[in-house]
Amino acid sequence: MAQQSLTPDSLDLGDTARRTSIRIRWVLVALLVIGGVVNYLDRATLSVANTTIVGEFGLNATEMGVLLAAFSWPYAIANLPAGYLVDRFGPKRMYAWAAGLWSLMTMVTAAAHSFGVLYAARVALGVAESPFFTASLKVNERWFNKDERALPISIVNTGSQIANAIAPPILTGLLLTVGWRGMFVAVGALGILVMLVWLRVYRDPTLREQAIIRGEELAEARANEQAKPASWGALFRQRNTYFMILGAFGIFYTVWVYLTWLPSYLQTSRGLSLSETGWLSSLPYLCGILGVLFGGWLSGRLIRRGHSAVVSRKVPIVGGAVLAAAAVLPVAYVHSTPVALTLLSLGYFAAQVPMGCLWTLASDIAESHQVASLGAIQNFGGFLGAAMAPIVTGAILDATGNNYTYVFLVGGALLLLGGMSYLFFVKDRRA
């Protein structure tokens, strides 16, 4: 007997039933946002405790840069198998394992009494957190069709920016109240709670819901999944993969200069106190929330106006990278703290415009069975840049006597490199 095609029409569901059936997907998006907040709070702990830990362990800027990068190297490398594992085992199990392990590693960090233990704990944290964004991408690929996907993916990416915005005041408050060790324990415990809620709430869509969500797109995706197993190795034989790695490297590099060195910059270069830094360093990150949402909105608007999916993603990616470079480069020569903060806020807003679209672009270019894999490989490239950022920054500061001029010049140049890589070399090559 021939297999019946699953489409919304064949299932004969009314509009009300359709909306009710798939309403849970926005609950899942909300959970992913909360997960992103906790995920990035874990990452931000060391940056907020930067000067405190430097004093306690007697580190110089290069050593602190190496420690700040300890998360990013293993995170970048672990993204490769993480994408495959999410494609293979699904987002529920992989996300739950990741949340549990990264929370445990955060709490273990509180027990560190040497540079080596601190470094090892951050390495383990990087490995544990690697499935988060690929699992989020897979959830969105399963619960939203191609035309809807940009907005929920961008909303999920606001979780990291919300965390970046609230981390300085909240984590600084914890640091001043219970010390840096107590701060790590509190954030780790929050992650365990997130894991338990995820296990209780998440489920994959039923066949009926898949048909409602994706319609004819579902038949093509199923055919691809049955014809080919999930594999990321084949993606390295495609040109797009390498230019997405390069493009993400350039954009993520400068983002992670912000995430790892901004509090220290405001204290050492601008003369702000620890409490002042806690609040003022939130300003760029608040702008980043708006940047992620704007990128998703702009991409969706371009699609509705008839532009192809790939073009609709590349416009925010390239435009955001170029605008961020234009804002970051002048900071090297600005003496006014308010002007510098304004430029840094604009630069971070623009650097976040591409973020949701980067992940959505991976889902547009890859076949359904390789969505998480390509997203993970692109993220691998991004976090190579993220790993280089704190090390190179620390080395520049030691070599120049804590002068940030070359820090901003390098960051702006890499933003331009990333944008041009996407503009000229990343294309839809499936036709």
Secondary structure, DSSP 8 states (H G I E B T S, - for coil): -------HHHHT--HHHHHHHTTHHHHHHHHHHHHHHHHHHHHHHHHHTHHHHHHHHT--HHHHHHHHHTTHHHHHHHHHHHHHHHHHH-HHHHHHHHHHHHHHHHHHHTT--SHHHHHHHHHHHHHHHTHHHHHHHHHHHHHS-TTTTHHHHHHHHHHHHHHHHHHHHHHHHHHHHHHHHHHHHHHHHHHHHHHHHHHHH-----HHHHHHHHTHHHHHHHHHHHHS---SGGGGGSHHHHHHHHHHHHHHHHHHHHHHHHHHHHHHTT---HHHHHHHTHHHHHHHHHHHHHHHHHHHHHHHTT--HHHHHHHHHHHHHHHHHHHHGGGGG---HHHHHHHHHHHHHHHHTTHHHHHHHHHHHS-GGGHHHHHHHHHHHHHHHHHHHHHHHHHHHHHHTS--HHHHHHHHHHHHHHHHHHHHH------
